[in-house]
C-alpha cells in the first residue's frame, strides 16, 4: 500500500512540475532585436556554436534573441 501511495504522489508531483515549466518560461520577457539595439545599446550577432542569435553588449548582453 505504501508503494502505491508513494508512486501516486511522485506521479502527481511530476505532472504538476511538467505543467508549470512552460508557464514559467513564458513569464520571462523575451529580448527582440529592436530592444537589444535601440533600447539596450547592444548589437545582434549569430552564435554558430549554439545556432542562436544573441544580444552582445549593452543592457541585455548575452540574452538570446527571440
mmCIF file of the N, C-alpha and C atoms, coordinates in Angstrom:
data_MODEL
# 
_entry.id   MODEL 
# 
loop_
_atom_site.group_PDB 
_atom_site.id 
_atom_site.type_symbol 
_atom_site.label_atom_id 
_atom_site.label_alt_id 
_atom_site.label_comp_id 
_atom_site.label_asym_id 
_atom_site.label_entity_id 
_atom_site.label_seq_id 
_atom_site.pdbx_PDB_ins_code 
_atom_site.Cartn_x 
_atom_site.Cartn_y 
_atom_site.Cartn_z 
_atom_site.occupancy 
_atom_site.B_iso_or_equiv 
_atom_site.pdbx_formal_charge 
_atom_site.auth_seq_id 
_atom_site.auth_comp_id 
_atom_site.auth_asym_id 
_atom_site.auth_atom_id 
_atom_site.pdbx_PDB_model_num 
ATOM 1   N N  . UNK A 1 1  ? 0.820  -1.191 0.000   1.00 0.00 ? 1  UNK A N  1 
ATOM 2   C CA . UNK A 1 1  ? 0.000  0.000  0.000   1.00 0.00 ? 1  UNK A CA 1 
ATOM 3   C C  . UNK A 1 1  ? 0.873  1.268  0.000   1.00 0.00 ? 1  UNK A C  1 
ATOM 4   N N  . UNK A 1 2  ? 1.952  1.264  0.769   1.00 0.00 ? 2  UNK A N  1 
ATOM 5   C CA . UNK A 1 2  ? 2.837  2.430  0.808   1.00 0.00 ? 2  UNK A CA 1 
ATOM 6   C C  . UNK A 1 2  ? 3.482  2.672  -0.555  1.00 0.00 ? 2  UNK A C  1 
ATOM 7   N N  . UNK A 1 3  ? 3.822  1.597  -1.241  1.00 0.00 ? 3  UNK A N  1 
ATOM 8   C CA . UNK A 1 3  ? 4.455  1.738  -2.546  1.00 0.00 ? 3  UNK A CA 1 
ATOM 9   C C  . UNK A 1 3  ? 3.516  2.404  -3.535  1.00 0.00 ? 3  UNK A C  1 
ATOM 10  N N  . UNK A 1 4  ? 2.256  2.035  -3.523  1.00 0.00 ? 4  UNK A N  1 
ATOM 11  C CA . UNK A 1 4  ? 1.277  2.648  -4.421  1.00 0.00 ? 4  UNK A CA 1 
ATOM 12  C C  . UNK A 1 4  ? 1.084  4.117  -4.091  1.00 0.00 ? 4  UNK A C  1 
ATOM 13  N N  . UNK A 1 5  ? 1.014  4.434  -2.815  1.00 0.00 ? 5  UNK A N  1 
ATOM 14  C CA . UNK A 1 5  ? 0.837  5.822  -2.395  1.00 0.00 ? 5  UNK A CA 1 
ATOM 15  C C  . UNK A 1 5  ? 2.047  6.657  -2.779  1.00 0.00 ? 5  UNK A C  1 
ATOM 16  N N  . UNK A 1 6  ? 3.231  6.113  -2.578  1.00 0.00 ? 6  UNK A N  1 
ATOM 17  C CA . UNK A 1 6  ? 4.450  6.823  -2.945  1.00 0.00 ? 6  UNK A CA 1 
ATOM 18  C C  . UNK A 1 6  ? 4.521  7.037  -4.455  1.00 0.00 ? 6  UNK A C  1 
ATOM 19  N N  . UNK A 1 7  ? 4.181  6.020  -5.219  1.00 0.00 ? 7  UNK A N  1 
ATOM 20  C CA . UNK A 1 7  ? 4.191  6.134  -6.680  1.00 0.00 ? 7  UNK A CA 1 
ATOM 21  C C  . UNK A 1 7  ? 3.176  7.144  -7.179  1.00 0.00 ? 7  UNK A C  1 
ATOM 22  N N  . UNK A 1 8  ? 1.992  7.138  -6.592  1.00 0.00 ? 8  UNK A N  1 
ATOM 23  C CA . UNK A 1 8  ? 0.951  8.092  -6.975  1.00 0.00 ? 8  UNK A CA 1 
ATOM 24  C C  . UNK A 1 8  ? 1.385  9.517  -6.636  1.00 0.00 ? 8  UNK A C  1 
ATOM 25  N N  . UNK A 1 9  ? 1.962  9.702  -5.464  1.00 0.00 ? 9  UNK A N  1 
ATOM 26  C CA . UNK A 1 9  ? 2.418  11.031 -5.049  1.00 0.00 ? 9  UNK A CA 1 
ATOM 27  C C  . UNK A 1 9  ? 3.516  11.544 -5.985  1.00 0.00 ? 9  UNK A C  1 
ATOM 28  N N  . UNK A 1 10 ? 4.458  10.674 -6.339  1.00 0.00 ? 10 UNK A N  1 
ATOM 29  C CA . UNK A 1 10 ? 5.528  11.070 -7.256  1.00 0.00 ? 10 UNK A CA 1 
ATOM 30  C C  . UNK A 1 10 ? 4.960  11.441 -8.625  1.00 0.00 ? 10 UNK A C  1 
ATOM 31  N N  . UNK A 1 11 ? 3.991  10.679 -9.106  1.00 0.00 ? 11 UNK A N  1 
ATOM 32  C CA . UNK A 1 11 ? 3.384  10.971 -10.406 1.00 0.00 ? 11 UNK A CA 1 
ATOM 33  C C  . UNK A 1 11 ? 2.669  12.319 -10.389 1.00 0.00 ? 11 UNK A C  1 
ATOM 34  N N  . UNK A 1 12 ? 1.970  12.630 -9.319  1.00 0.00 ? 12 UNK A N  1 
ATOM 35  C CA . UNK A 1 12 ? 1.261  13.912 -9.209  1.00 0.00 ? 12 UNK A CA 1 
ATOM 36  C C  . UNK A 1 12 ? 2.254  15.066 -9.165  1.00 0.00 ? 12 UNK A C  1 
ATOM 37  N N  . UNK A 1 13 ? 3.328  14.908 -8.407  1.00 0.00 ? 13 UNK A N  1 
ATOM 38  C CA . UNK A 1 13 ? 4.331  15.977 -8.314  1.00 0.00 ? 13 UNK A CA 1 
ATOM 39  C C  . UNK A 1 13 ? 4.981  16.221 -9.670  1.00 0.00 ? 13 UNK A C  1 
ATOM 40  N N  . UNK A 1 14 ? 5.354  15.165 -10.376 1.00 0.00 ? 14 UNK A N  1 
ATOM 41  C CA . UNK A 1 14 ? 5.959  15.329 -11.698 1.00 0.00 ? 14 UNK A CA 1 
ATOM 42  C C  . UNK A 1 14 ? 4.989  15.946 -12.694 1.00 0.00 ? 14 UNK A C  1 
ATOM 43  N N  . UNK A 1 15 ? 3.718  15.591 -12.604 1.00 0.00 ? 15 UNK A N  1 
ATOM 44  C CA . UNK A 1 15 ? 2.725  16.172 -13.503 1.00 0.00 ? 15 UNK A CA 1 
ATOM 45  C C  . UNK A 1 15 ? 2.570  17.673 -13.253 1.00 0.00 ? 15 UNK A C  1 
ATOM 46  N N  . UNK A 1 16 ? 2.551  18.066 -11.998 1.00 0.00 ? 16 UNK A N  1 
ATOM 47  C CA . UNK A 1 16 ? 2.419  19.489 -11.655 1.00 0.00 ? 16 UNK A CA 1 
ATOM 48  C C  . UNK A 1 16 ? 3.649  20.255 -12.125 1.00 0.00 ? 16 UNK A C  1 
ATOM 49  N N  . UNK A 1 17 ? 4.834  19.706 -11.924 1.00 0.00 ? 17 UNK A N  1 
ATOM 50  C CA . UNK A 1 17 ? 6.052  20.383 -12.375 1.00 0.00 ? 17 UNK A CA 1 
ATOM 51  C C  . UNK A 1 17 ? 6.101  20.474 -13.894 1.00 0.00 ? 17 UNK A C  1 
ATOM 52  N N  . UNK A 1 18 ? 5.620  19.463 -14.581 1.00 0.00 ? 18 UNK A N  1 
ATOM 53  C CA . UNK A 1 18 ? 5.586  19.486 -16.036 1.00 0.00 ? 18 UNK A CA 1 
ATOM 54  C C  . UNK A 1 18 ? 4.655  20.550 -16.587 1.00 0.00 ? 18 UNK A C  1 
ATOM 55  N N  . UNK A 1 19 ? 3.572  20.792 -15.892 1.00 0.00 ? 19 UNK A N  1 
ATOM 56  C CA . UNK A 1 19 ? 2.614  21.819 -16.325 1.00 0.00 ? 19 UNK A CA 1 
ATOM 57  C C  . UNK A 1 19 ? 3.143  23.211 -16.021 1.00 0.00 ? 19 UNK A C  1 
ATOM 58  N N  . UNK A 1 20 ? 3.862  23.366 -14.928 1.00 0.00 ? 20 UNK A N  1 
ATOM 59  C CA . UNK A 1 20 ? 4.339  24.682 -14.513 1.00 0.00 ? 20 UNK A CA 1 
ATOM 60  C C  . UNK A 1 20 ? 5.546  25.161 -15.313 1.00 0.00 ? 20 UNK A C  1 
ATOM 61  N N  . UNK A 1 21 ? 6.365  24.277 -15.849 1.00 0.00 ? 21 UNK A N  1 
ATOM 62  C CA . UNK A 1 21 ? 7.595  24.677 -16.547 1.00 0.00 ? 21 UNK A CA 1 
ATOM 63  C C  . UNK A 1 21 ? 7.347  25.590 -17.738 1.00 0.00 ? 21 UNK A C  1 
ATOM 64  N N  . UNK A 1 22 ? 6.440  25.255 -18.679 1.00 0.00 ? 22 UNK A N  1 
ATOM 65  C CA . UNK A 1 22 ? 6.218  26.169 -19.803 1.00 0.00 ? 22 UNK A CA 1 
ATOM 66  C C  . UNK A 1 22 ? 5.657  27.519 -19.354 1.00 0.00 ? 22 UNK A C  1 
ATOM 67  N N  . UNK A 1 23 ? 4.856  27.531 -18.330 1.00 0.00 ? 23 UNK A N  1 
ATOM 68  C CA . UNK A 1 23 ? 4.299  28.793 -17.846 1.00 0.00 ? 23 UNK A CA 1 
ATOM 69  C C  . UNK A 1 23 ? 5.399  29.665 -17.266 1.00 0.00 ? 23 UNK A C  1 
ATOM 70  N N  . UNK A 1 24 ? 6.356  29.072 -16.599 1.00 0.00 ? 24 UNK A N  1 
ATOM 71  C CA . UNK A 1 24 ? 7.460  29.848 -16.032 1.00 0.00 ? 24 UNK A CA 1 
ATOM 72  C C  . UNK A 1 24 ? 8.339  30.415 -17.132 1.00 0.00 ? 24 UNK A C  1 
ATOM 73  N N  . UNK A 1 25 ? 8.562  29.659 -18.208 1.00 0.00 ? 25 UNK A N  1 
ATOM 74  C CA . UNK A 1 25 ? 9.356  30.155 -19.312 1.00 0.00 ? 25 UNK A CA 1 
ATOM 75  C C  . UNK A 1 25 ? 8.636  31.257 -20.065 1.00 0.00 ? 25 UNK A C  1 
ATOM 76  N N  . UNK A 1 26 ? 7.336  31.176 -20.182 1.00 0.00 ? 26 UNK A N  1 
ATOM 77  C CA . UNK A 1 26 ? 6.571  32.195 -20.887 1.00 0.00 ? 26 UNK A CA 1 
ATOM 78  C C  . UNK A 1 26 ? 6.509  33.497 -20.104 1.00 0.00 ? 26 UNK A C  1 
ATOM 79  N N  . UNK A 1 27 ? 6.691  33.434 -18.805 1.00 0.00 ? 27 UNK A N  1 
ATOM 80  C CA . UNK A 1 27 ? 6.611  34.629 -17.979 1.00 0.00 ? 27 UNK A CA 1 
ATOM 81  C C  . UNK A 1 27 ? 7.850  35.511 -18.118 1.00 0.00 ? 27 UNK A C  1 
ATOM 82  N N  . UNK A 1 28 ? 8.962  34.951 -18.578 1.00 0.00 ? 28 UNK A N  1 
ATOM 83  C CA . UNK A 1 28 ? 10.193 35.711 -18.738 1.00 0.00 ? 28 UNK A CA 1 
ATOM 84  C C  . UNK A 1 28 ? 10.093 36.554 -20.009 1.00 0.00 ? 28 UNK A C  1 
ATOM 85  N N  . UNK A 1 29 ? 10.261 37.877 -19.894 1.00 0.00 ? 29 UNK A N  1 
ATOM 86  C CA . UNK A 1 29 ? 10.162 38.711 -21.086 1.00 0.00 ? 29 UNK A CA 1 
ATOM 87  C C  . UNK A 1 29 ? 11.311 38.419 -22.049 1.00 0.00 ? 29 UNK A C  1 
ATOM 88  N N  . UNK A 1 30 ? 10.983 38.299 -23.318 1.00 0.00 ? 30 UNK A N  1 
ATOM 89  C CA . UNK A 1 30 ? 11.986 37.988 -24.329 1.00 0.00 ? 30 UNK A CA 1 
ATOM 90  C C  . UNK A 1 30 ? 12.584 39.277 -24.888 1.00 0.00 ? 30 UNK A C  1 
ATOM 91  N N  . UNK A 1 31 ? 13.832 39.193 -25.293 1.00 0.00 ? 31 UNK A N  1 
ATOM 92  C CA . UNK A 1 31 ? 14.519 40.321 -25.904 1.00 0.00 ? 31 UNK A CA 1 
ATOM 93  C C  . UNK A 1 31 ? 14.449 40.132 -27.416 1.00 0.00 ? 31 UNK A C  1 
ATOM 94  N N  . UNK A 1 32 ? 13.974 41.155 -28.129 1.00 0.00 ? 32 UNK A N  1 
ATOM 95  C CA . UNK A 1 32 ? 13.982 41.081 -29.580 1.00 0.00 ? 32 UNK A CA 1 
ATOM 96  C C  . UNK A 1 32 ? 15.117 41.969 -30.106 1.00 0.00 ? 32 UNK A C  1 
ATOM 97  N N  . UNK A 1 33 ? 15.348 41.922 -31.399 1.00 0.00 ? 33 UNK A N  1 
ATOM 98  C CA . UNK A 1 33 ? 16.469 42.655 -31.995 1.00 0.00 ? 33 UNK A CA 1 
ATOM 99  C C  . UNK A 1 33 ? 16.339 44.159 -31.777 1.00 0.00 ? 33 UNK A C  1 
ATOM 100 N N  . UNK A 1 34 ? 15.139 44.691 -31.898 1.00 0.00 ? 34 UNK A N  1 
ATOM 101 C CA . UNK A 1 34 ? 14.919 46.130 -31.695 1.00 0.00 ? 34 UNK A CA 1 
ATOM 102 C C  . UNK A 1 34 ? 15.261 46.538 -30.271 1.00 0.00 ? 34 UNK A C  1 
ATOM 103 N N  . UNK A 1 35 ? 14.819 45.761 -29.302 1.00 0.00 ? 35 UNK A N  1 
ATOM 104 C CA . UNK A 1 35 ? 15.094 46.072 -27.895 1.00 0.00 ? 35 UNK A CA 1 
ATOM 105 C C  . UNK A 1 35 ? 16.594 46.003 -27.620 1.00 0.00 ? 35 UNK A C  1 
ATOM 106 N N  . UNK A 1 36 ? 17.258 45.031 -28.193 1.00 0.00 ? 36 UNK A N  1 
ATOM 107 C CA . UNK A 1 36 ? 18.698 44.881 -27.979 1.00 0.00 ? 36 UNK A CA 1 
ATOM 108 C C  . UNK A 1 36 ? 19.477 46.073 -28.523 1.00 0.00 ? 36 UNK A C  1 
ATOM 109 N N  . UNK A 1 37 ? 19.166 46.461 -29.754 1.00 0.00 ? 37 UNK A N  1 
ATOM 110 C CA . UNK A 1 37 ? 19.962 47.503 -30.395 1.00 0.00 ? 37 UNK A CA 1 
ATOM 111 C C  . UNK A 1 37 ? 19.569 48.916 -29.979 1.00 0.00 ? 37 UNK A C  1 
ATOM 112 N N  . UNK A 1 38 ? 18.277 49.217 -29.971 1.00 0.00 ? 38 UNK A N  1 
ATOM 113 C CA . UNK A 1 38 ? 17.851 50.594 -29.703 1.00 0.00 ? 38 UNK A CA 1 
ATOM 114 C C  . UNK A 1 38 ? 17.753 50.909 -28.216 1.00 0.00 ? 38 UNK A C  1 
ATOM 115 N N  . UNK A 1 39 ? 17.122 50.031 -27.448 1.00 0.00 ? 39 UNK A N  1 
ATOM 116 C CA . UNK A 1 39 ? 16.918 50.290 -26.019 1.00 0.00 ? 39 UNK A CA 1 
ATOM 117 C C  . UNK A 1 39 ? 18.156 49.910 -25.221 1.00 0.00 ? 39 UNK A C  1 
ATOM 118 N N  . UNK A 1 40 ? 18.717 48.739 -25.512 1.00 0.00 ? 40 UNK A N  1 
ATOM 119 C CA . UNK A 1 40 ? 19.837 48.232 -24.724 1.00 0.00 ? 40 UNK A CA 1 
ATOM 120 C C  . UNK A 1 40 ? 21.203 48.670 -25.199 1.00 0.00 ? 40 UNK A C  1 
ATOM 121 N N  . UNK A 1 41 ? 21.267 49.335 -26.356 1.00 0.00 ? 41 UNK A N  1 
ATOM 122 C CA . UNK A 1 41 ? 22.527 49.831 -26.928 1.00 0.00 ? 41 UNK A CA 1 
ATOM 123 C C  . UNK A 1 41 ? 23.531 48.714 -27.183 1.00 0.00 ? 41 UNK A C  1 
ATOM 124 N N  . UNK A 1 42 ? 23.046 47.534 -27.617 1.00 0.00 ? 42 UNK A N  1 
ATOM 125 C CA . UNK A 1 42 ? 23.923 46.416 -27.954 1.00 0.00 ? 42 UNK A CA 1 
ATOM 126 C C  . UNK A 1 42 ? 23.860 46.115 -29.425 1.00 0.00 ? 42 UNK A C  1 
ATOM 127 N N  . UNK A 1 43 ? 24.411 44.983 -29.816 1.00 0.00 ? 43 UNK A N  1 
ATOM 128 C CA . UNK A 1 43 ? 24.341 44.537 -31.200 1.00 0.00 ? 43 UNK A CA 1 
ATOM 129 C C  . UNK A 1 43 ? 23.877 43.086 -31.235 1.00 0.00 ? 43 UNK A C  1 
ATOM 130 N N  . UNK A 1 44 ? 23.288 42.686 -32.351 1.00 0.00 ? 44 UNK A N  1 
ATOM 131 C CA . UNK A 1 44 ? 22.769 41.337 -32.511 1.00 0.00 ? 44 UNK A CA 1 
ATOM 132 C C  . UNK A 1 44 ? 23.762 40.538 -33.343 1.00 0.00 ? 44 UNK A C  1 
ATOM 133 N N  . UNK A 1 45 ? 24.212 39.405 -32.799 1.00 0.00 ? 45 UNK A N  1 
ATOM 134 C CA . UNK A 1 45 ? 25.175 38.571 -33.503 1.00 0.00 ? 45 UNK A CA 1 
ATOM 135 C C  . UNK A 1 45 ? 24.723 37.118 -33.471 1.00 0.00 ? 45 UNK A C  1 
ATOM 136 N N  . UNK A 1 46 ? 25.087 36.392 -34.535 1.00 0.00 ? 46 UNK A N  1 
ATOM 137 C CA . UNK A 1 46 ? 24.739 34.972 -34.641 1.00 0.00 ? 46 UNK A CA 1 
ATOM 138 C C  . UNK A 1 46 ? 25.849 34.149 -33.997 1.00 0.00 ? 46 UNK A C  1 
ATOM 139 N N  . UNK A 1 47 ? 25.472 33.247 -33.092 1.00 0.00 ? 47 UNK A N  1 
ATOM 140 C CA . UNK A 1 47 ? 26.424 32.354 -32.443 1.00 0.00 ? 47 UNK A CA 1 
ATOM 141 C C  . UNK A 1 47 ? 26.328 31.001 -33.133 1.00 0.00 ? 47 UNK A C  1 
ATOM 142 N N  . UNK A 1 48 ? 27.321 30.666 -33.947 1.00 0.00 ? 48 UNK A N  1 
ATOM 143 C CA . UNK A 1 48 ? 27.266 29.419 -34.714 1.00 0.00 ? 48 UNK A CA 1 
ATOM 144 C C  . UNK A 1 48 ? 27.418 28.186 -33.829 1.00 0.00 ? 48 UNK A C  1 
ATOM 145 N N  . UNK A 1 49 ? 27.986 28.335 -32.655 1.00 0.00 ? 49 UNK A N  1 
ATOM 146 C CA . UNK A 1 49 ? 28.139 27.196 -31.744 1.00 0.00 ? 49 UNK A CA 1 
ATOM 147 C C  . UNK A 1 49 ? 26.791 26.744 -31.194 1.00 0.00 ? 49 UNK A C  1 
ATOM 148 N N  . UNK A 1 50 ? 25.913 27.703 -30.900 1.00 0.00 ? 50 UNK A N  1 
ATOM 149 C CA . UNK A 1 50 ? 24.596 27.367 -30.348 1.00 0.00 ? 50 UNK A CA 1 
ATOM 150 C C  . UNK A 1 50 ? 23.494 27.417 -31.397 1.00 0.00 ? 50 UNK A C  1 
ATOM 151 N N  . UNK A 1 51 ? 23.744 28.106 -32.516 1.00 0.00 ? 51 UNK A N  1 
ATOM 152 C CA . UNK A 1 51 ? 22.734 28.245 -33.553 1.00 0.00 ? 51 UNK A CA 1 
ATOM 153 C C  . UNK A 1 51 ? 21.672 29.276 -33.198 1.00 0.00 ? 51 UNK A C  1 
ATOM 154 N N  . UNK A 1 52 ? 22.010 30.198 -32.285 1.00 0.00 ? 52 UNK A N  1 
ATOM 155 C CA . UNK A 1 52 ? 21.053 31.217 -31.839 1.00 0.00 ? 52 UNK A CA 1 
ATOM 156 C C  . UNK A 1 52 ? 21.594 32.613 -32.099 1.00 0.00 ? 52 UNK A C  1 
ATOM 157 N N  . UNK A 1 53 ? 20.670 33.548 -32.288 1.00 0.00 ? 53 UNK A N  1 
ATOM 158 C CA . UNK A 1 53 ? 21.026 34.957 -32.340 1.00 0.00 ? 53 UNK A CA 1 
ATOM 159 C C  . UNK A 1 53 ? 21.106 35.460 -30.907 1.00 0.00 ? 53 UNK A C  1 
ATOM 160 N N  . UNK A 1 54 ? 22.131 36.256 -30.601 1.00 0.00 ? 54 UNK A N  1 
ATOM 161 C CA . UNK A 1 54 ? 22.381 36.707 -29.236 1.00 0.00 ? 54 UNK A CA 1 
ATOM 162 C C  . UNK A 1 54 ? 22.646 38.201 -29.224 1.00 0.00 ? 54 UNK A C  1 
ATOM 163 N N  . UNK A 1 55 ? 22.189 38.860 -28.163 1.00 0.00 ? 55 UNK A N  1 
ATOM 164 C CA . UNK A 1 55 ? 22.479 40.276 -27.961 1.00 0.00 ? 55 UNK A CA 1 
ATOM 165 C C  . UNK A 1 55 ? 23.860 40.396 -27.314 1.00 0.00 ? 55 UNK A C  1 
ATOM 166 N N  . UNK A 1 56 ? 24.739 41.173 -27.938 1.00 0.00 ? 56 UNK A N  1 
ATOM 167 C CA . UNK A 1 56 ? 26.100 41.333 -27.443 1.00 0.00 ? 56 UNK A CA 1 
ATOM 168 C C  . UNK A 1 56 ? 26.292 42.784 -27.017 1.00 0.00 ? 56 UNK A C  1 
ATOM 169 N N  . UNK A 1 57 ? 26.733 42.973 -25.791 1.00 0.00 ? 57 UNK A N  1 
ATOM 170 C CA . UNK A 1 57 ? 26.988 44.306 -25.266 1.00 0.00 ? 57 UNK A CA 1 
ATOM 171 C C  . UNK A 1 57 ? 25.708 44.983 -24.803 1.00 0.00 ? 57 UNK A C  1 
ATOM 172 N N  . UNK A 1 58 ? 25.864 46.071 -24.115 1.00 0.00 ? 58 UNK A N  1 
ATOM 173 C CA . UNK A 1 58 ? 24.715 46.845 -23.649 1.00 0.00 ? 58 UNK A CA 1 
ATOM 174 C C  . UNK A 1 58 ? 23.982 46.218 -22.477 1.00 0.00 ? 58 UNK A C  1 
ATOM 175 N N  . UNK A 1 59 ? 22.761 46.637 -22.311 1.00 0.00 ? 59 UNK A N  1 
ATOM 176 C CA . UNK A 1 59 ? 21.944 46.239 -21.166 1.00 0.00 ? 59 UNK A CA 1 
ATOM 177 C C  . UNK A 1 59 ? 21.575 44.758 -21.184 1.00 0.00 ? 59 UNK A C  1 
ATOM 178 N N  . UNK A 1 60 ? 21.387 44.167 -22.362 1.00 0.00 ? 60 UNK A N  1 
ATOM 179 C CA . UNK A 1 60 ? 20.925 42.779 -22.483 1.00 0.00 ? 60 UNK A CA 1 
ATOM 180 C C  . UNK A 1 60 ? 22.045 41.841 -22.947 1.00 0.00 ? 60 UNK A C  1 
ATOM 181 N N  . UNK A 1 61 ? 23.265 42.097 -22.561 1.00 0.00 ? 61 UNK A N  1 
ATOM 182 C CA . UNK A 1 61 ? 24.420 41.313 -23.001 1.00 0.00 ? 61 UNK A CA 1 
ATOM 183 C C  . UNK A 1 61 ? 24.242 39.833 -22.677 1.00 0.00 ? 61 UNK A C  1 
ATOM 184 N N  . UNK A 1 62 ? 24.373 38.992 -23.702 1.00 0.00 ? 62 UNK A N  1 
ATOM 185 C CA . UNK A 1 62 ? 24.289 37.551 -23.525 1.00 0.00 ? 62 UNK A CA 1 
ATOM 186 C C  . UNK A 1 62 ? 22.894 36.969 -23.609 1.00 0.00 ? 62 UNK A C  1 
ATOM 187 N N  . UNK A 1 63 ? 21.879 37.811 -23.743 1.00 0.00 ? 63 UNK A N  1 
ATOM 188 C CA . UNK A 1 63 ? 20.493 37.330 -23.819 1.00 0.00 ? 63 UNK A CA 1 
ATOM 189 C C  . UNK A 1 63 ? 20.189 36.805 -25.224 1.00 0.00 ? 63 UNK A C  1 
ATOM 190 N N  . UNK A 1 64 ? 19.514 35.662 -25.318 1.00 0.00 ? 64 UNK A N  1 
ATOM 191 C CA . UNK A 1 64 ? 19.140 35.165 -26.645 1.00 0.00 ? 64 UNK A CA 1 
ATOM 192 C C  . UNK A 1 64 ? 18.039 36.027 -27.252 1.00 0.00 ? 64 UNK A C  1 
ATOM 193 N N  . UNK A 1 65 ? 18.096 36.189 -28.567 1.00 0.00 ? 65 UNK A N  1 
ATOM 194 C CA . UNK A 1 65 ? 17.091 36.982 -29.281 1.00 0.00 ? 65 UNK A CA 1 
ATOM 195 C C  . UNK A 1 65 ? 15.920 36.076 -29.622 1.00 0.00 ? 65 UNK A C  1 
ATOM 196 N N  . UNK A 1 66 ? 14.724 36.568 -29.321 1.00 0.00 ? 66 UNK A N  1 
ATOM 197 C CA . UNK A 1 66 ? 13.518 35.779 -29.581 1.00 0.00 ? 66 UNK A CA 1 
ATOM 198 C C  . UNK A 1 66 ? 12.847 36.244 -30.837 1.00 0.00 ? 66 UNK A C  1 
# 
